[in-house]
């Protein structure tokens, strides 16, 4: 559950769709009257769209995330 004072911090979570229904509704009510959050959301939506198309397994493989930090590849 999101506290009202943290609503400004919910912009990115809202953009990527991870807020629960109640928190999303609260954010939408806040968004209707907050130009700063509206501008931030507009800037984040293209990034959120790009992130939605990323294959997490391919990304982990490309970044070699299965390798322990400091351990040489292979």
C-alpha positions as CSV (number, residue, x, y, z in Angstrom):
1,X,0.0,0.0,0.0
2,X,1.3,3.4,-0.9
3,X,1.2,6.3,1.6
4,X,-0.1,9.6,0.2
5,X,3.2,11.4,0.8
6,X,5.0,8.9,-1.5
7,X,2.6,9.4,-4.4
8,X,5.2,11.4,-6.2
9,X,7.5,8.4,-6.0
10,X,5.0,6.2,-7.7
11,X,5.5,7.7,-11.2
12,X,7.9,5.0,-12.5
13,X,6.0,2.2,-10.8
14,X,2.8,3.4,-12.5
15,X,4.6,3.7,-15.8
16,X,5.7,0.1,-15.8
17,X,2.5,-1.2,-14.4
18,X,3.6,-2.6,-11.1
19,X,1.2,-0.8,-8.7
20,X,-1.7,-2.7,-7.4
21,X,-5.1,-1.5,-8.4
22,X,-5.7,0.6,-5.3
23,X,-2.3,2.3,-5.5
24,X,-2.8,2.9,-9.3
25,X,-6.1,4.5,-8.6
26,X,-4.6,6.8,-5.9
27,X,-1.8,7.7,-8.2
28,X,-4.3,8.6,-11.0
29,X,-6.2,10.8,-8.7
30,X,-3.0,12.5,-7.7
31,X,-1.8,12.7,-11.3
32,X,-4.9,14.7,-12.3
33,X,-3.7,17.6,-10.3
34,X,0.1,17.3,-10.3
35,X,1.8,18.8,-13.4
36,X,5.2,17.6,-12.2
37,X,4.1,14.0,-12.0
38,X,2.3,14.3,-15.4
39,X,5.5,15.6,-17.0
40,X,7.6,12.9,-15.4
41,X,5.1,10.2,-16.5
42,X,5.2,11.5,-20.1
43,X,9.0,11.3,-20.1
44,X,9.0,7.8,-18.6
45,X,6.3,6.2,-20.9
46,X,8.6,5.7,-23.9
47,X,11.2,4.0,-21.6
48,X,8.6,1.8,-20.0
49,X,7.5,0.7,-23.5
50,X,11.1,-0.2,-24.4
51,X,11.6,-2.1,-21.2
52,X,8.4,-4.1,-21.8
53,X,10.0,-5.5,-25.0
54,X,13.2,-6.7,-23.2
55,X,13.6,-10.4,-22.8
56,X,15.0,-10.8,-19.3
57,X,16.8,-14.1,-20.1
58,X,18.5,-12.7,-23.2
59,X,19.5,-9.6,-21.2
60,X,21.0,-11.6,-18.4
61,X,22.9,-13.7,-20.9
62,X,24.1,-10.7,-22.8
63,X,25.3,-9.1,-19.5
64,X,26.7,-12.4,-18.3
65,X,24.7,-12.0,-15.0
66,X,25.1,-15.7,-14.2
67,X,28.8,-15.2,-13.6
68,X,29.8,-14.2,-10.1
69,X,31.2,-10.7,-9.8
70,X,35.0,-10.8,-10.0
71,X,35.1,-14.3,-11.5
72,X,36.5,-14.5,-15.0
73,X,34.2,-15.6,-17.8
74,X,34.0,-19.1,-19.0
